Amino acid sequence: MAEDLAAQGIEPAVATEPADVVVINTCTVTREATKASRMAIRRAVKTNPEAKIVVIGCYAVSNPDEIKAIDGVDVVLGNDEKEQFVEALGQAAPVRPLLQIRTAKRRRAPYRVRANLKVQTGCDERCTFCIIPKTRGPLRSLDEDALIDEARAKVAAGTRELVLTGVHLGKYRYDRGGDERDLLRLFERLMAIEGLWRVRLSSILSRHLTEEVVSFIASEPRMCRYLHVPLQSGDDGVLRGMHRPYDIAEYLDSVRRAPRSIEGLALATDIIVGFPGETEDAFEATMNVVRELRYAKLHVFRYSMRPDTAAARMSAEVAADVKRDRSKRLIALGNEIRARFLEDHVGRPLEVLVEDERVVDGVSICSGQTGDYVRVWFEGESLLGSLVSVQGQRVRADGLEGRRTSMVGR
């Protein structure tokens, strides 16, 4: 959305000046996310009293009237408007004059070294805890040729890594009668784009880690050695209650296959603790899966009841203090495993794609990601958008400090 606005000549406001328009992209996947979205909207209204306030995203779909009731909000847009954001915004009466004035001043859109490429949206799984089918709608895949054109444009502007995103990435083109071969064909076409150095998958379900998908990632060095594979629970009873599309045996079979074939693979996952009916034994089963698979990163969520979901009608609610305790224990285990994962990078040569460069206390510091999704900081200058070889030297809370040894690509 920011790129679409920039392409129309609308520049990002800096901290020292008032904004003309503030866009808040909201989430409502948990109660905490909804609360944070409301706070962000109210903060935007307070700090930008003269600006037009635009609210978009999942909270804007699930509770539009609630948002419209917030004093100072001018426009509420749904998720579908993201694909034609400038057009939708231009049709909204409170902001139309601004867009009409600025459109004559066209500029080249800004780029990110690591940029998202949204290939799919919507979901048909109907997990009992999830509100996404309501806020994002059914499966919808973006046109393949249009995606390749968009990818080429981003790379021509300076992007070197594309992150393929989607609510249900593994079901790309399922809504058009396709299967995993369509996702593989998209991979192959992206690999043919000159100047694209990396492709990363944002998230993929275990059942879509087929032998063909794993084999492609293993054979193509430009595919990042990082897979985010949601687990949610390590207990079959809880998985059935969640209506997840796999049992734990199937999950483990798929996920065990990946690191056997893909050298240097890092795994990440999402886990919900305290789902209705989760016993201590069920939670311990989840802990055991984490101990076995040794995820490089955990995203831990305490179960949050969402209105209009099947889980909201379930009994056997887990007490809040039990949820907090289980969350702390799981996060502690995840932190322990991640610390060892980071320690394994110390002393090794790491390929880092430089995404940021800034002066700190008179020293130029670069930072970027490895293929297995570790952020690395090191001294360097004029390296933005470069692929650099760095030796990991020290673990820090949010990644590694390193020392540049050579250039890999530019």
PyMOL commands that set and color helices and strands:
alter all, ss='L'
color gray80, all
select helices_A, chain A and resi 2-7+31-47+58-62+64-68+79-82+85-91+96-102+132-136+144-157+169-171+174-176+180-191+206-208+211-219+236-242+248-261+280-293+310-313+320-343
alter helices_A, ss='H'
color red, helices_A
select strands_A, chain A and resi 21-26+52-57+73-76+114-118+120-121+140-141+161-165+198-201+226-228+266-273+297-302+349-360+363-369+375-379+387-396+399-409
alter strands_A, ss='S'
color yellow, strands_A
deselect
rebuild
show_as cartoon
